[in-house]
Amino acid sequence: MREKQNIAITISRQVGSGGSYIGYLVAKELGFKYLDREILRQAAERLGTAEEVLELLEERSAGLIENIVRGFSFGTMEAAYMPPLIQPVYSRDLFTLECKIMHEITGEHGAVIVGRAGFYALRDRPGVIRVFIQAPKEIRIKRVMEVQKITNMQEVRSEIEKVDRRRARFIRDMAGVDWSDARNYHLCIDSNAIGFPASVEMIVRLANKEKFSNWGNNS
């Protein structure tokens, strides 16, 4: 008898595409755990530092976080206080730890994992559905402006382009693959063309199909 596998859905998404919200709705529909900041929280707990510190390091190219934090002492970014690290943390070390946490959680629960290179971290795990959600840039700009109540379109455009580049660079540095390459995923969705409800339905149907495939002959 083949051991039953928990289904995991990884959601990679462009900023403003609605990927996080779609992932939340999918998790709610399937009764799965929704994982985004929970992974960061567990990593911070194991490293003995604050989430805010690790958040600076996530989705950036490899480098020592102390170099980033040092900038705060010179009055940058409103001189925000950052708790000291017990030891230096490199982005690759954090990535490896988060990958371990993702494997542990999906070993216990069905889960929807948003971001954090989940598609790569769980690439060899059975029962994983890898999804990429995108939308035209102008639509994403408009959505971010509406949600964040920002009126400066150029500011939003610049930030979206920066985050897109940062995510692509992070995935390339950590995993050696092109973040937006459709070959990394089972399903690629244009959330503007498909719409949120239909996007959720497509992912849920794929998850149920995967569940039947894994479990159907094990009753």
URRAQUI-V577192 format. One record per residue. N is the residue number from 0. RES is the residue in three letters. PSI is psi in whole degrees, -180 to 180 (* if undefined). D_CENTER is the distance of its C-alpha to the mean C-alpha in Angstrom with 1 decimal. Layout:
# URRAQUI-V577192
n,res,psi,d_center
N,RES,PSI,D_CENTER
N,RES,PSI,D_CENTER
This chain:
# URRAQUI-V577192
n,res,psi,d_center
0,MET,128,33.6
1,ARG,135,30.0
2,GLU,137,27.6
3,LYS,140,25.3
4,GLN,136,21.6
5,ASN,142,18.9
6,ILE,135,16.7
7,ALA,138,13.0
8,ILE,121,10.8
9,THR,133,7.5
10,ILE,109,6.2
11,SER,139,5.7
12,ARG,150,7.4
13,GLN,149,9.9
14,VAL,131,10.8
15,GLY,1,13.4
16,SER,-11,12.9
17,GLY,13,12.3
18,GLY,-40,9.2
19,SER,-43,8.2
20,TYR,-41,11.9
21,ILE,-43,12.4
22,GLY,-40,10.0
23,TYR,-44,12.0
24,LEU,-37,15.2
25,VAL,-46,14.5
26,ALA,-42,14.1
27,LYS,-43,17.2
28,GLU,-39,19.1
29,LEU,-10,18.6
30,GLY,29,19.0
31,PHE,162,15.8
32,LYS,139,13.9
33,TYR,118,11.0
34,LEU,119,8.5
35,ASP,-85,6.4
36,ARG,-18,9.1
37,GLU,-37,11.2
38,ILE,-43,9.7
39,LEU,-41,10.5
40,ARG,-45,13.8
41,GLN,-38,14.8
42,ALA,-44,14.4
43,ALA,-40,16.4
44,GLU,-43,18.9
45,ARG,-29,19.6
46,LEU,-8,20.0
47,GLY,37,22.2
48,THR,-177,20.7
49,ALA,150,19.1
50,GLU,-38,15.5
51,GLU,-33,16.5
52,VAL,-47,17.6
53,LEU,-29,14.5
54,GLU,-31,12.4
55,LEU,-29,14.7
56,LEU,-26,13.9
57,GLU,145,10.2
58,GLU,33,9.3
59,ARG,159,13.1
60,SER,158,15.7
61,ALA,136,17.5
62,GLY,166,19.9
63,LEU,124,21.4
64,ILE,-28,19.9
65,GLU,-29,23.5
66,ASN,-33,24.2
67,ILE,-48,21.7
68,VAL,-33,23.0
69,ARG,-30,26.5
70,GLY,-26,26.2
71,PHE,-31,26.3
72,SER,-13,29.8
73,PHE,16,31.1
74,GLY,7,30.2
75,THR,157,27.1
76,MET,45,24.5
77,GLU,22,27.2
78,ALA,42,27.8
79,ALA,143,25.2
80,TYR,136,25.9
81,MET,125,23.5
82,PRO,143,24.4
83,PRO,149,25.6
84,LEU,146,23.8
85,ILE,-39,25.9
86,GLN,159,25.2
87,PRO,141,23.5
88,VAL,125,19.8
89,TYR,152,18.7
90,SER,-36,15.2
91,ARG,-36,15.8
92,ASP,-43,17.0
93,LEU,-43,14.0
94,PHE,-44,11.8
95,THR,-41,14.4
96,LEU,-44,14.5
97,GLU,-36,10.9
98,CYS,-43,11.5
99,LYS,-44,14.7
100,ILE,-42,13.3
101,MET,-42,11.1
102,HIS,-41,14.3
103,GLU,-46,16.4
104,ILE,-46,14.7
105,THR,-18,14.7
106,GLY,-21,18.2
107,GLU,-27,19.3
108,HIS,155,17.5
109,GLY,139,16.1
110,ALA,151,12.5
111,VAL,119,9.7
112,ILE,120,6.3
113,VAL,124,3.5
114,GLY,-155,0.7
115,ARG,29,3.8
116,ALA,35,5.9
117,GLY,-35,6.4
118,PHE,-32,8.8
119,TYR,-42,10.8
120,ALA,-37,10.9
121,LEU,22,12.3
122,ARG,-30,14.1
123,ASP,4,17.5
124,ARG,129,17.1
125,PRO,150,19.2
126,GLY,18,18.0
127,VAL,131,14.5
128,ILE,121,13.7
129,ARG,123,11.3
130,VAL,138,10.7
131,PHE,129,10.3
132,ILE,126,11.2
133,GLN,173,13.3
134,ALA,158,16.4
135,PRO,145,19.3
136,LYS,-42,19.0
137,GLU,-36,21.9
138,ILE,-41,20.4
139,ARG,-40,17.2
140,ILE,-47,19.5
141,LYS,-42,21.6
142,ARG,-44,18.9
143,VAL,-41,17.6
144,MET,-41,21.3
145,GLU,-46,22.1
146,VAL,-43,19.3
147,GLN,-3,19.8
148,LYS,49,23.5
149,ILE,135,23.8
150,THR,-15,26.8
151,ASN,99,26.4
152,MET,-40,25.0
153,GLN,-36,25.2
154,GLU,-45,23.3
155,VAL,-43,20.3
156,ARG,-46,20.7
157,SER,-42,20.8
158,GLU,-42,17.7
159,ILE,-45,15.6
160,GLU,-37,17.2
161,LYS,-45,16.4
162,VAL,-40,12.7
163,ASP,-45,12.7
164,ARG,-40,14.9
165,ARG,-44,13.0
166,ARG,-43,9.8
167,ALA,-42,12.3
168,ARG,-41,14.3
169,PHE,-48,11.8
170,ILE,-39,11.0
171,ARG,-42,14.8
172,ASP,-40,15.8
173,MET,-39,13.9
174,ALA,-16,14.0
175,GLY,24,16.8
176,VAL,163,15.5
177,ASP,117,15.1
178,TRP,-38,11.5
179,SER,6,13.3
180,ASP,120,15.8
181,ALA,-23,16.3
182,ARG,-12,17.6
183,ASN,-10,14.3
184,TYR,156,13.7
185,HIS,-29,16.0
186,LEU,127,15.5
187,CYS,130,15.0
188,ILE,133,15.6
189,ASP,103,17.1
190,SER,-23,16.5
191,ASN,-42,19.6
192,ALA,-39,21.8
193,ILE,-36,20.8
194,GLY,155,20.2
195,PHE,-51,17.9
196,PRO,-44,20.3
197,ALA,-34,20.8
198,SER,-46,17.2
199,VAL,-45,16.7
200,GLU,-42,20.0
201,MET,-44,19.1
202,ILE,-42,16.1
203,VAL,-43,18.2
204,ARG,-40,21.1
205,LEU,-39,19.3
206,ALA,-42,18.2
207,ASN,-36,21.8
208,LYS,-42,23.1
209,GLU,-39,21.2
210,LYS,-43,22.4
211,PHE,-40,25.9
212,SER,-40,25.8
213,ASN,-35,24.8
214,TRP,-16,27.0
215,GLY,-31,29.7
216,ASN,17,32.2
217,ASN,13,31.7
218,SER,*,33.4
